[in-house]
Amino acid sequence: MVLFIKWIACLIIMMHPVHASFTNVEYLEAQNEISVSFQLFTQDFELLLFHLYETEVNINNQEDVQKFQDKIGQYFNHHFKLKHDDLDFKLENKGIKTTEEFIWFYYRIPLKEHLPAKVTIQNTILFDLFFDQKNLLIIKSEGNEQGYQFDIRNKEILIAIK
């Protein structure tokens, strides 16, 4: 019987889906802003909203998205932080695109001054839902691309953008 339970536990672990998000950050020098987009699995994000607000939200329904737009913005500003010294940059919503499988959130960060050479990025998106969450980040600036991974042990990274 113990062997059967261990076998079932192994099957459950092997069949567990991957929990990942993808974030693209790009410095747009001409606009003096940073463009940020998040790609998440639709099902994961709907589960997150249920977990946080105890209500079912259909991300493919525009009315549901509008109803929760402020809370979604607050969530991303709380769980994705771009910082330099004592300055926290705030995300401004540019739009959402959905498919059955994925959802993309588009944001911008207007810069009042020049882009700092180094910033600290904290990415804890969906960590409050999945302990095995991986957040992959690609930063594009001046023709260069750099990739980073965030997980439960590695939530914050100091990054040279320029």
ABEGO torsion letter per residue (X at the ends): XAAAAAAAAAAAAAABBBBBBBBBBBBBAAAGBBBBBBBBBAAAAAAAAAAAAGBBBBAABAAAAAAAAAAAAAAAAAABBBBBEABBBBBBBAEBBBBAABBBBBBBBBBABBBBABBBBBBABGAAABAABBBBBBBBBGGBBBBBBBBAABABBBBBAX
